[in-house]
Amino acid sequence: MKKVIVLGGNGQLAQCIRHVDTKELDIVFFGSKEVNILEESHLKEVFEETLPDVVINCAAYTAVDVAEDEPLRAAAVNAQAPELIAHLCEKHDAIWIHISTDFVFDGNTPAPRTESDFPNPINTYGKTKLLGEEIIRRTWFKHVIIRTSWLYSEFGSNFLKTMLRLGLEREELGIIYDQIGTPTYAIDLAEALVEIATLDPPAFGVYHYSNEGTASWFDFAHSIFSLTGSKVLLKPMLTSQYPTKARRPSYSVMDKSKIKEAFNLTIPHWRDSLERCIKRI
Ligand SMILES: NC(=O)c1ccc[n+]([C@@H]2O[C@H](COP(=O)([O-])OP(=O)(O)OC[C@H]3O[C@@H](n4cnc5c(N)ncnc54)[C@H](OP(=O)(O)O)[C@@H]3O)[C@@H](O)[C@H]2O)c1
């Protein structure tokens, strides 16, 4: 049985891993209080005690707007900590599965991005996540970096849960329609991560995983309210009408051919996954 450790064990994605069938894996979860990934001594202790075959890093600095004011904190968690983990994975010959983001792209090209496309992040969060990828790539070759997008689920804070709350509080909501991406049910990603951790990866490197299909935030919200029968009035808004501290890519759909082929995955369409998630909430 493969021994797997999950870092950032209480975040949204890690909670999803806790709730899927983990098959043949012996998984141990470590929340930020048990293991702070900035503390080398914590990490060393965990590696020495558990002797992992696979490490899944769900820990990250994910406050996209706040990162603009805290670039050093974001870089510490998203780039410097991965360097510590990479060295320990190398020492223990463990495969490292790391989660990255569609925000490594600038979103200026309206075509699905492949893993070989040139990244060019336009906000601090994306820059620190890309730096983390680069550090992992040059430190330990047994890595699988998975870029994902627009995660939501029944756990943690996310767009779906915010919409469900606002739908009860408001009669009218303005939602952005000129940012296009793919909503991803974090349970689907968690199932894919279990599959990847179970197999011996045919190739190490970067992969893209999101649900199938494309949507704007407006489409996503519209589907949420149609599925829940909400009467809230949705108004389409431009990004320029809703200024945020961090810029977002206007088009961040990713091509998933590589991961589907490498791990023989079937990826659900985002609308089907959204329906499944809402039924569970
Ligand atoms: N959410 C999205 O839409 C999205 C989109 C693309 C990519 N991603 C990537 O997907 C991954 C999972 O995201 P998520 O939605 O599960 O994020 P999340 O819910 O914010 O979880 C991140 C976790 O990291 C932990 N963490 C932060 N600093 C830490 C530290 N120094 N040591 C240990 N743990 C620490 C946090 O713990 P505390 O809460 O205790 O601080 C939190 O539990 C991340 O790599 C993220 O960049 C997410």
The ligand as an SDF file (V2000), in Angstrom:
LIG
                    3D

 48 52  0  0  0  0  0  0  0  0999 V2000
   -9.5380   27.7170   -5.2420 N   0  0  0  0  0  0  0  0  0  0  0  0
   -9.3500   27.8970   -6.5590 C   0  0  0  0  0  0  0  0  0  0  0  0
  -10.2300   28.3960   -7.2680 O   0  0  0  0  0  0  0  0  0  0  0  0
   -8.0520   27.4670   -7.1880 C   0  0  0  0  0  0  0  0  0  0  0  0
   -7.8750   27.6970   -8.5730 C   0  0  0  0  0  0  0  0  0  0  0  0
   -6.6650   27.2930   -9.1550 C   0  0  0  0  0  0  0  0  0  0  0  0
   -5.6840   26.6850   -8.3910 C   0  0  0  0  0  0  0  0  0  0  0  0
   -5.8880   26.4920   -7.0670 N   0  0  0  0  0  0  0  0  0  0  0  0
   -4.8280   25.8320   -6.2720 C   0  0  0  0  0  0  0  0  0  0  0  0
   -5.3740   24.6570   -5.7210 O   0  0  0  0  0  0  0  0  0  0  0  0
   -4.7540   24.3660   -4.4670 C   0  0  0  0  0  0  0  0  0  0  0  0
   -5.8120   24.1090   -3.4190 C   0  0  0  0  0  0  0  0  0  0  0  0
   -6.6340   25.2680   -3.2990 O   0  0  0  0  0  0  0  0  0  0  0  0
   -7.8460   25.3300   -2.2750 P   0  0  0  0  0  0  0  0  0  0  0  0
   -9.0060   25.9100   -2.9920 O   0  0  0  0  0  0  0  0  0  0  0  0
   -7.9840   24.0310   -1.5610 O   0  0  0  0  0  0  0  0  0  0  0  0
   -7.2680   26.4550   -1.2940 O   0  0  0  0  0  0  0  0  0  0  0  0
   -7.6070   26.7380    0.2420 P   0  0  0  0  0  0  0  0  0  0  0  0
   -8.9570   26.2350    0.5850 O   0  0  0  0  0  0  0  0  0  0  0  0
   -7.2910   28.1730    0.4590 O   0  0  0  0  0  0  0  0  0  0  0  0
   -6.5520   25.8340    1.0010 O   0  0  0  0  0  0  0  0  0  0  0  0
   -5.2100   26.1850    1.1310 C   0  0  0  0  0  0  0  0  0  0  0  0
   -4.7090   25.5810    2.4150 C   0  0  0  0  0  0  0  0  0  0  0  0
   -3.3290   25.8950    2.5290 O   0  0  0  0  0  0  0  0  0  0  0  0
   -3.0730   26.0540    3.8950 C   0  0  0  0  0  0  0  0  0  0  0  0
   -1.8520   26.8080    4.1500 N   0  0  0  0  0  0  0  0  0  0  0  0
   -1.6040   28.1070    3.8790 C   0  0  0  0  0  0  0  0  0  0  0  0
   -0.3620   28.4210    4.3110 N   0  0  0  0  0  0  0  0  0  0  0  0
    0.1540   27.2830    4.8650 C   0  0  0  0  0  0  0  0  0  0  0  0
    1.3730   26.9800    5.5120 C   0  0  0  0  0  0  0  0  0  0  0  0
    2.3360   27.8940    5.6690 N   0  0  0  0  0  0  0  0  0  0  0  0
    1.5750   25.7140    5.9710 N   0  0  0  0  0  0  0  0  0  0  0  0
    0.6150   24.7880    5.8150 C   0  0  0  0  0  0  0  0  0  0  0  0
   -0.5660   25.0060    5.2090 N   0  0  0  0  0  0  0  0  0  0  0  0
   -0.8000   26.2530    4.7600 C   0  0  0  0  0  0  0  0  0  0  0  0
   -4.2840   26.8080    4.4400 C   0  0  0  0  0  0  0  0  0  0  0  0
   -4.3730   26.5980    5.8250 O   0  0  0  0  0  0  0  0  0  0  0  0
   -4.9810   27.7650    6.7700 P   0  0  0  0  0  0  0  0  0  0  0  0
   -6.3690   27.9860    6.3050 O   0  0  0  0  0  0  0  0  0  0  0  0
   -4.8900   27.1860    8.1260 O   0  0  0  0  0  0  0  0  0  0  0  0
   -4.1020   28.9400    6.5480 O   0  0  0  0  0  0  0  0  0  0  0  0
   -5.4130   26.1320    3.6720 C   0  0  0  0  0  0  0  0  0  0  0  0
   -5.9630   25.0670    4.4220 O   0  0  0  0  0  0  0  0  0  0  0  0
   -3.8250   25.5480   -4.1940 C   0  0  0  0  0  0  0  0  0  0  0  0
   -2.5210   25.2020   -4.6020 O   0  0  0  0  0  0  0  0  0  0  0  0
   -4.3480   26.6550   -5.0970 C   0  0  0  0  0  0  0  0  0  0  0  0
   -3.3320   27.5540   -5.4610 O   0  0  0  0  0  0  0  0  0  0  0  0
   -7.0440   26.8660   -6.4380 C   0  0  0  0  0  0  0  0  0  0  0  0
  1  2  1  0
  2  3  2  0
  2  4  1  0
  4  5  1  0
  4 48  2  0
  5  6  2  0
  6  7  1  0
  7  8  2  0
  8  9  1  0
  8 48  1  0
  9 10  1  0
  9 46  1  0
 10 11  1  0
 11 12  1  0
 11 44  1  0
 12 13  1  0
 13 14  1  0
 14 15  2  0
 14 16  1  0
 14 17  1  0
 17 18  1  0
 18 19  2  0
 18 20  1  0
 18 21  1  0
 21 22  1  0
 22 23  1  0
 23 24  1  0
 23 42  1  0
 24 25  1  0
 25 26  1  0
 25 36  1  0
 26 27  1  0
 26 35  1  0
 27 28  2  0
 28 29  1  0
 29 30  1  0
 29 35  2  0
 30 31  1  0
 30 32  2  0
 32 33  1  0
 33 34  2  0
 34 35  1  0
 36 37  1  0
 36 42  1  0
 37 38  1  0
 38 39  2  0
 38 40  1  0
 38 41  1  0
 42 43  1  0
 44 45  1  0
 44 46  1  0
 46 47  1  0
M  CHG  2   8   1  16  -1
M  END
$$$$
